[in-house]
Amino acid sequence: MPKDPTGEETSVFEQVQAVFRKELGLPGLELSLAHTPADIPKWDSLRSMMILRKLEKHFNVRVGVEKAMSIKSVGDLVAALEDKLDHG
């Protein structure tokens, strides 16, 4: 299980939500796996790439351009990260 900056074990989803909150400046944001950019203020294509880069750095993985282009929801993003964490 991945750890947050305090060393506590948290799910990939929880860590994704924390990055979204910080990057979008929405501290009370409650994500669901079904959320898409249309559902969340400030989540545009530029922010998508910034969020993905922050998450790649956080988890020390590289999702890749082709996979990144197929991410359409929070669930897709979490699945892509979990796949990289499980399989490198």
Secondary structure by P-SEA (a helix, b strand, c coil): cccccccccccaaaaaaaaaaaaaccccccccccccccccccccaaaaaaaaaaaaaaacccccaaaaaacccaaaaaaaaaaaaacc
